[in-house]
Amino acid sequence: MINHPKKYAPAFVETKVGDEVIVMHLDSGEFFSLRGTAAEIWLLIDDERSSSEIVAVLAEKHGAPEASVAGDVQEFLDQLGQAGLLEQ
C-alpha cells in the first residue's frame, strides 16, 4: 500500500498532450498513456499530498464519496509502484 506517493524522477520522462499525459519509463522504454482519472491522479502526485489527500481532491471534484474513490486510487498507485514510476 502506498500512503505517500512520490514520483521516482530518475525513472521516467513525461509530457502532457491535450488531456493525455504520456509517461515513458527510461529503463524499459515502455510508454504509459494516462487519460481521465489516471491522468488526474498522476498530476496530483506532487511529493506533498498523501494518498488520502489525493482521494479527497478527486472525490470533491467528481462529487463522489471518498470510500468509492479510495480503492481505485490505491489500485492505480500500486500499479504505478509496480511499474517503477513511484519511489518504494
N, C-alpha and C positions, 0 to 999 in steps of 0.2 A: 504494500500500500504506500502510495506517495502522498505525504501530507503537506510538504512544502516544495512544490516542483521548481526546479531550476534548469534552464536550458543548458546543455553541455556544448558551449560555444565552439570548442575546437573540432566538434564532430560534424558540423553542418554549415551550409550557407542557405539563405532564404531570400525570396523576393515575393512581393505582392503584385499580382496582376489582376486588376479589376477586383472581383470579390473572392479571388482564389489566392491562397498562399502556397507557394511551391517551395519545398524544402528538399535539399539534396544532401544525403549522407556522404561525407567526403571519403571515408574509407571504402564503403561498398559501392558508391556511385548510384545507389538506389534513390529514386525520386519519390516524394510524397506530395500528392495534390490534396490540399486541405480546403474544404468549402463548408459553408454553413456553420453549424455549431463547432465542428472540428477546427475551423479557422479561427472562430471566436475564442475557443479555449487556448489555442496556440498563442494568439496575440495577447491574451490575459496573463500568460506566464511571463512574469517580469522580475523574477527573483525576490519579490517582496510579498506577493499575495500567497496565502496558503490555499490549499485545495478547497477548503470550506468557504473561503472568500470568493474564489472563482465560481463555486456553486451559487453563492448568494447573488453575485452580479448577474449570472445567466438566468437564475430564477426570476429575479426582478425584471430583467429586460424582456423575458418571454412570458411573464405572468403565470409562471408555473410554481407549484410547491417545491421547496428545496429538496424534500425527500424524493421526489420523482426525478430530479436532475442529478442528484449526488452519485447514483450508481453509474450512470452514463459517463459522467465526468471522470470518475475514478477509473473506469474501464479504459477510457481513452488515454489517461495519464499513464496507466500501466503499459499500454501498447507503445506509447512514446518511449517509456523507460526501456522496454524490451528491445526497441529499435536502436537504442543507444543515443537517443536525442536528448535525454534528461540525465542530470547528474544522479548517481546512485548513492 
